[in-house]
Amino acid sequence: MNAQGKRTWCVAGGGVLGQVIALRLAQAGHHVSVLEAAPETGGLAASWSIDDIVWDKHYHVILPADRRTLELVSELGLSSALVWKRSRTGFFADGRLSPLNSAVDYLRLPSLGILAKARLAFTLMWAARIEDGRPLDQVPVGDWLTKWSGREAYERLWRPLLRAKLGTNDDRASAAFIWATVRRLYLARSAGAKTETLGFIDGGYDRILSALRDRLSSAGVDIVTGCPITRIAPQGDQLQVETAKGARLFDDVVSTLPCGVTARLCDALSPELKARLDSVVYQGIICASLVLDRPLGGYYLTYLTDSDLPFTAVVEMSALAGRERFGGKSLVYLPRYVAQDDPFWELDDGAVRARFVAGITRIYPDLDPGAIRAFRLSRVRNVMAVPTVGYLDAVPAVETNIPGFHIVNSAQITDGTLNVDATLGVAEAALPRLLGGAMADNLSSAA
Ligand SMILES: Cc1cc2nc3c(=O)[nH]c(=O)nc-3n(C[C@H](O)[C@H](O)[C@H](O)COP(=O)(O)OP(=O)(O)OC[C@H]3O[C@@H](n4cnc5c(N)ncnc54)[C@H](O)[C@@H]3O)c2cc1C
C-alpha cells in the first residue's frame, strides 16, 4: 500500500472481464496492473486478421437486451458505431438446408412429426417464461427436455443440439443450461418481431477492445501482455505474482482466469477450494474462420443436427454485417465445441481443415473449395464452464482463504450462457466486494 493508502492490484487475465475490473479499480483510485499471457489483450473477444480482414477471432454479436454491454459501448463513445440488423437463421438436417425464421418455417421443419413440433414449441415458450432458473440446476437436462418435449423431439433435435454445444458433456449438464440458452434467444427477439435483431460494432470487437485499452492507459493502468503468470504466493501481507518477466508484489490479486488454471497457480489455496475449482468442467473450442469469394446460405446462424459433421454450427458473419464490410467477400465461422478428452484436439491444423472443408461442401454442394480464399483456426481449451447438475454448489466465491486473493471469472455466471453481458454482470456483482474490502483495509490501516 502506498503513502496515500491506495492499494496495488494485479488483475490476472486481460480479457474483457479483467480489463473492465481493472478500469473500475483504477477509477476508484487504486494502482492496477493487468497481466495477460497472450501477445494482445481481449481473450475470447480478441480480433485477428484473415486475408485482408480484421475481425473477431470468434464471432460476436450484441443483443438489444445486453444492457451492460450497451452501457460499456456508450461509455467508450462507440454508440454511433453500433449497427442493428435483422438476422436470418437456417437449419440443416437430413441433408436439407431450411430456413427457420417463422412459424411456417418451423412447421415445415424436416424430421419431426406434428406432435413433436407442438411439444417443442411449448417447451421453448415455457423455458423463455421461467424467470428463475435456479431450481433447474438440480435437474439433468435430458430428463427435463424429454419430460416437456417428448422422446422424439429430444432424440432427433435437442440431443444433437446439446451435443453440438457440450460434446460428451451433454449428459452432465443441468436443465439450467437449456433455460439460459432459450432465454437468450428469446431476448434477441424484440416484442412482436418475427426475426432476431442482432447488433455489432462497425469494425468488430476490435474497436471496443482498443477503446478499452486507451481508457485503461488514460486511467494509469499498467497493461503487460505476453506475460503468463506462473505462480501466485502469499508473501507477508502481500501476494507475490511470478511471471516469465519476473516477480512482483501486490496488495491484492484478482484472478479472472479459468478455475482449474487459478487452482494450479496458487498452492496456498485451501484443499477444499482447489477441489471446488477443479470440479468445474470446461468446454473448449476449435473455431475456423473462412474468407470466401461468394456468399453461403444467407443465414447468420445455421443449426446443425447431423453428428457426422465435424463442426457444430455455421455462422455467416457477412450475412449479418453485409459483405461490403469485408471488401465484397464473405466471412464465415465454423465452431466446434470440444470436451477436454475429445481426440479432436490431437488433429493438426491441416487435418482439421480437410475435415471442415469436406463438411461445409456437404452442406453447400455447389461451394467450390477454390472459393475459400483463407482459412484460420483458433483453439482455446477453457472457454465455458459447463453448468453440470448441482453447479450452483460448485461455483467459486469471490473471496478465498488467502487475504487479498480474489476470484472473479465467467464460471460465476449462474443465470445465463457465456456472453459478454453476463461476464460484465459477474464484474458488476464482484466490484462492491473488491472495493469494499479494499476500503475496509484502508480504514483499518489508517486507524
Ligand atoms: C465462439 C465464441 C462466440 C462468442 N460469441 C459471443 C457473442 O456473440 N456475444 C457475446 O456477448 N459473447 C460471446 N462470446 C463470449 C465472450 O467472448 C466471453 O463472454 C468473454 O470474452 C469472456 O471474457 P473473460 O475475460 O471472462 O475471459 P477470456 O476472454 O477467456 O479472458 C481470460 C484471459 O486470461 C488470459 N490468461 C489465461 N491464462 C493466463 C495466465 N496464466 N496468465 C495471464 N493471463 C492468462 C487469457 O489469455 C485470456 O486473455 C463468445 C465466445 C466464443 C468462444
Ligand as a Chemical Component Dictionary entry (heavy atoms), coordinates in Angstrom:
data_LIG
# 
_chem_comp.id                   LIG 
_chem_comp.type                 NON-POLYMER 
_chem_comp.pdbx_formal_charge   0 
_chem_comp.three_letter_code    LIG 
# 
loop_
_chem_comp_atom.comp_id 
_chem_comp_atom.atom_id 
_chem_comp_atom.alt_atom_id 
_chem_comp_atom.type_symbol 
_chem_comp_atom.charge 
_chem_comp_atom.model_Cartn_x 
_chem_comp_atom.model_Cartn_y 
_chem_comp_atom.model_Cartn_z 
_chem_comp_atom.pdbx_ordinal 
LIG C1  C1  C 0 -17.038 -18.848 -30.270 1  
LIG C2  C2  C 0 -17.484 -17.805 -29.284 2  
LIG C3  C3  C 0 -18.512 -16.958 -29.631 3  
LIG C4  C4  C 0 -18.956 -15.986 -28.727 4  
LIG N1  N1  N 0 -19.968 -15.168 -29.122 5  
LIG C5  C5  C 0 -20.385 -14.211 -28.289 6  
LIG C6  C6  C 0 -21.391 -13.297 -28.710 7  
LIG O1  O1  O 0 -21.909 -13.376 -29.826 8  
LIG N2  N2  N 0 -21.788 -12.335 -27.835 9  
LIG C7  C7  C 0 -21.253 -12.222 -26.591 10 
LIG O2  O2  O 0 -21.651 -11.321 -25.843 11 
LIG N3  N3  N 0 -20.288 -13.082 -26.164 12 
LIG C8  C8  C 0 -19.853 -14.065 -26.973 13 
LIG N4  N4  N 0 -18.866 -14.927 -26.560 14 
LIG C9  C9  C 0 -18.423 -14.902 -25.153 15 
LIG C10 C10 C 0 -17.396 -13.830 -24.818 16 
LIG O3  O3  O 0 -16.305 -13.922 -25.700 17 
LIG C11 C11 C 0 -16.940 -14.026 -23.366 18 
LIG O4  O4  O 0 -18.063 -13.889 -22.517 19 
LIG C12 C12 C 0 -15.889 -13.039 -22.881 20 
LIG O5  O5  O 0 -14.939 -12.739 -23.869 21 
LIG C13 C13 C 0 -15.208 -13.629 -21.647 22 
LIG O6  O6  O 0 -14.201 -12.745 -21.182 23 
LIG P1  P1  P 0 -13.260 -13.151 -19.972 24 
LIG O7  O7  O 0 -12.364 -12.006 -19.746 25 
LIG O8  O8  O 0 -14.064 -13.650 -18.843 26 
LIG O9  O9  O 0 -12.447 -14.438 -20.441 27 
LIG P2  P2  P 0 -11.296 -14.597 -21.520 28 
LIG O10 O10 O 0 -11.615 -13.815 -22.728 29 
LIG O11 O11 O 0 -11.086 -16.071 -21.668 30 
LIG O12 O12 O 0 -10.030 -13.939 -20.813 31 
LIG C14 C14 C 0 -9.148  -14.627 -19.973 32 
LIG C15 C15 C 0 -7.747  -14.139 -20.295 33 
LIG O13 O13 O 0 -6.810  -14.743 -19.400 34 
LIG C16 C16 C 0 -5.607  -14.980 -20.114 35 
LIG N5  N5  N 0 -4.829  -15.986 -19.393 36 
LIG C17 C17 C 0 -5.024  -17.324 -19.309 37 
LIG N6  N6  N 0 -4.052  -17.889 -18.547 38 
LIG C18 C18 C 0 -3.252  -16.885 -18.130 39 
LIG C19 C19 C 0 -2.080  -16.824 -17.298 40 
LIG N7  N7  N 0 -1.531  -17.933 -16.751 41 
LIG N8  N8  N 0 -1.517  -15.611 -17.072 42 
LIG C20 C20 C 0 -2.041  -14.485 -17.598 43 
LIG N9  N9  N 0 -3.135  -14.472 -18.406 44 
LIG C21 C21 C 0 -3.729  -15.669 -18.659 45 
LIG C22 C22 C 0 -6.126  -15.455 -21.466 46 
LIG O14 O14 O 0 -5.106  -15.329 -22.441 47 
LIG C23 C23 C 0 -7.302  -14.515 -21.702 48 
LIG O15 O15 O 0 -6.924  -13.348 -22.387 49 
LIG C24 C24 C 0 -18.370 -15.888 -27.438 50 
LIG C25 C25 C 0 -17.309 -16.725 -27.101 51 
LIG C26 C26 C 0 -16.863 -17.677 -28.006 52 
LIG C27 C27 C 0 -15.721 -18.575 -27.632 53 
# 
loop_
_chem_comp_bond.comp_id 
_chem_comp_bond.atom_id_1 
_chem_comp_bond.atom_id_2 
_chem_comp_bond.value_order 
_chem_comp_bond.pdbx_ordinal 
LIG C1  C2  SING 1  
LIG C2  C3  SING 2  
LIG C2  C26 DOUB 3  
LIG C3  C4  DOUB 4  
LIG C4  N1  SING 5  
LIG C4  C24 SING 6  
LIG N1  C5  DOUB 7  
LIG C5  C6  SING 8  
LIG C5  C8  SING 9  
LIG C6  O1  DOUB 10 
LIG C6  N2  SING 11 
LIG N2  C7  SING 12 
LIG C7  O2  DOUB 13 
LIG C7  N3  SING 14 
LIG N3  C8  DOUB 15 
LIG C8  N4  SING 16 
LIG N4  C9  SING 17 
LIG N4  C24 SING 18 
LIG C9  C10 SING 19 
LIG C10 O3  SING 20 
LIG C10 C11 SING 21 
LIG C11 O4  SING 22 
LIG C11 C12 SING 23 
LIG C12 O5  SING 24 
LIG C12 C13 SING 25 
LIG C13 O6  SING 26 
LIG O6  P1  SING 27 
LIG P1  O7  DOUB 28 
LIG P1  O8  SING 29 
LIG P1  O9  SING 30 
LIG O9  P2  SING 31 
LIG P2  O10 DOUB 32 
LIG P2  O11 SING 33 
LIG P2  O12 SING 34 
LIG O12 C14 SING 35 
LIG C14 C15 SING 36 
LIG C15 O13 SING 37 
LIG C15 C23 SING 38 
LIG O13 C16 SING 39 
LIG C16 N5  SING 40 
LIG C16 C22 SING 41 
LIG N5  C17 SING 42 
LIG N5  C21 SING 43 
LIG C17 N6  DOUB 44 
LIG N6  C18 SING 45 
LIG C18 C19 SING 46 
LIG C18 C21 DOUB 47 
LIG C19 N7  SING 48 
LIG C19 N8  DOUB 49 
LIG N8  C20 SING 50 
LIG C20 N9  DOUB 51 
LIG N9  C21 SING 52 
LIG C22 O14 SING 53 
LIG C22 C23 SING 54 
LIG C23 O15 SING 55 
LIG C24 C25 DOUB 56 
LIG C25 C26 SING 57 
LIG C26 C27 SING 58 
# 
